[in-house]
Amino acid sequence: MSELTAETYPLMPLRDIVLFPGMVAPLVVGRKRSIMALEAAMENRSLIFLVTQKDARVDEPGQRHLYSLGTLASVMQLLRLPDGTIKALVEGKRRAIVVGAFEGGETEESFYSVRLVEAPDTEVEREDVPAYLRELRKAFDQYTQSNKKLPREVLKSITALEDPSRMVDLITSHIQLRTEEKQSILELVSLPQRIAKVLEILYREMELSEMEKDIHAKVKKKMGVTQRNYYLSEKMRAIQEEMGQGEGGDDLGELQQAIDKKHLPKAVKEKVGKEFKKLRQMPPMSAETTVVRNYIDAIISLPWKKKSRSKIDIDRAEQVLNEDHYGLEKPKERILEYLAVQAQVKKIRGPILCLVGPPGVGKTSVCRSIARAMGREFVRLSLGGVRDEAEIRGHRRTYIGAMPGKIILSMQKAGVINPVFCLDEVDKMSVDFRGDPSAALLEVLDPEQNYAFNDHYLDVDYDLSEVFFITTANNLHGIPIPLQDRMEIIQLNGYTEEEKQHIGLEFLLPKQLEANGFKADEITLNDKAILEIIRRYTREAGVRSLERTIAGICRKVARERLKNKEPKKKYRISPQAIERYLGVPKYRHGLAEERDEIGLTTGMAWTEVGGELLQIEATVMPGSGKLTITGKLGDVMQESAQAAMSYVRSRAMRLGLEPDFYQKIDIHVHVPEGAIPKDGPSAGITIATSIVSAILKLPVDRTLAMTGEITLRGRVLPIGGLTEKLLAAKRGNITNVLIPRENERNLRDVPQKIRNSLTIELVHDVDEVLQRALIVKQGETLFKEVPLESIYGDFTISSHNTPAQ
């Protein structure tokens, strides 16, 4: 063999196929290197070396992944398919052995070439070869008789061959063998040894075939008329018994054991038992088999009775909540109440809490802390953008690709029946033609119903009553009323400056130091520096921007320390140094105007991101009574402006105006930042104040902010979000605020520090607002004493009960 000349050929690896000389085989090729090797062989009209991979799972095989002996083949035909793959027809020619390292293939766009020497058959002229051939023909004839899959024509065409080497190779290619076994036959270059090996395999296969017939006969004998449907499963069992595996050795046996070990409720156990019986009767490759198997797996992977066992310690729970969060007294108080009750009674149906507040106040992290305080598992499910009811309730199993809903999938993840379950962003679900997911949540979040929650996929009742559900939302407007009715609402208000200082120094700074690779004392911020960041670089109800800003300082310090090569230097950040690290301040501290302006009033608004101050302007110009409203206001605020104008016209005489004053002027009401949509029922008195100020040319007190809706008769209606609005006033350096008298009861929920820092006045009607807000010259009064008759003029009100004159 060493005397043969080595030549270089393109190489193509094969998966799970061994090509023998004389064998014609179709191949579907998708790998780039293989395609290029085939095209090169076809173009150069040369042979290609086809060699089998040792492991078919390797996508980019190297020399160590391939056998050293393969087959030189000719490419008979190439056909490019629409998906980019190539269908090739190849014919094996001769055996060959690799004698050198692979060449080429440096990139994905190039193929491997390899130096080979041919491996011709040896001992071809041995005396016993004819005897071996005769026995091989006889054995293959018997094999084709027992194996009905091989047509008789194959036997005739093969046994008619004169070349013994080609005959044995083609016989081997028609026997169902493992890839490793076929490769071992290919590597036998000694012809007698190869024939002997193939004979041994043929005798083995025929013996196995006879054994199959015996097993088939045994199974058929056991079967009666009523057992005919069980034929396939019985046959499989008999095969396993013959091989000594028994029932526990197969996959279904393991599944049966898993079902027996699982403590399932009686109704669920019956359901799973029926499904398992159905599964045993199905053929393994059936599509329905996969559906039933997935269903059973979903059932047994759910927790049905397993709980988190934890001793309830109120003191420890309070300590955990205080360690993780500063302030938030109400949520903490409610959690501790729940734990106290649970410590007294054996089972309490899980409450449904709803934490409502602006972004960044810690709603989701409170949920995580509650789980830690209670010693329970924690799972979180974000509902933002969910619009398909099936995401909550699951798909029916009649659909392809059906799966349980997210509630059940989250319970599988939790592994216990009593986790703390956070449903995040419950106000951001959508509704479309696929259903209303908020309606699907009604059953989940109702303590009177969720002990028997029915997922469409499971189709059995699942007990959610021990789950501690907590939902979070930015506002209540996006939550349907029936869903709100099932939840206990807890408002999380924005933080005051003092609270943000504590949170920044005690929670956020240590967290960001660790996250950015600093030790605890390597960066120090004092109270004034944190206050500078809060006032001039963040404007928010929560502390998310504050955390990002502190992280920005840590990054700047890290870069500076590495640049100066001072790895051990400690940094003390002063208020004066803040601008060097964070750049020009984004906000001006104190939004109150520097001087009293005519037609400019400060209002207080409540948005999804907390409280905001709103500047409302009004100006008067000659015209014909036209009212213009700009600033991208919603319908509610436009109606407030119309109502405010009607109120001003009704008070014209008392304000010292002519009754038809409005017919000679145009009034323009504008709310700056017009690109931002604004709406809500609390700007009525602010708009009215701006209009009256512009008409009477009286300035508005710049230290004053107000909130309240207006009626046509001038009454001030109550508003929502009082705490958030007062926090915004405090951030804006406002000292005096006007709020509706009916909101007096809500002042108890406002932090004491905020109430003490503001002068809060309660107003009942717009007359009081105008008297407090407008600055009148000394000695003058805003309202004039006018008889009632002069207000109504010549207008008379007719009545059916008026007696005749």
Secondary structure, DSSP 8 states (H G I E B T S, - for coil): -TTS--EEEEEEEESS----TT-EEEEEE--HHHHHHHHHHHHHT--EEEEEBSSTT-SS--GGGB-SEEEEEEEEEEEE-TTS-EEEEEEEEEEEEE-S--EE-SSTTS-EEEEEEE---BSTT-TTHHHHHHHHHHHHHHHHHH-TTS-HHHHHHHHT-S-HHHHHHHHHHTS---HHHHHHHHT--BHHHHHHHHHHHHHHHHHHHHHHHHHHHHHHHH--STTGGGHHHHHHHHHHHHHT--GGGSHHHHHHHHHHHS---HHHHHHHHHHHHHHHHS-TT-HHHHHHHHHHHHHHHS-SS--------HHHHHHHHHHH-SS-HHHHHHHHHHHHHHHHSS-----EEEEE--TTS-HHHHHHHHHHHHT--EEEEE-TT---THHHH---TTSTT----HHHHHHHHH-SSS-EEEEE-GGG---BTTB-HHHHHHHHT-TTTGGGEE-TTT-SEE--TT-EEEEEES-STTS-HHHHHTSEEEE-----HHHHHHHIIIIIHHHHHHHTT--TTSEEE-HHHHHHHHHHT---SSSHHHHHHHHHHHHHHHHHHHHTT-TT--EEE-GGGHHHHH-S-SS-S--S-SS-EETEEEEEEEETTEEEEEEEEEEEEESSS-EEEESSB-HHHHHHHHHHHHHHHHTTTTTT--TTGGGGEEEEEE-S-TTS-B--TT-HHHHHHHHHHHHHT-EE-TTEEE--EE-TT-BEE--S-HHHHHHHHHHTT--EEEEEGGGGGGGGGS-HHHHHHSEEEEESBHHHHHHHHB---TT--SS----HHHHHTT-----TT----
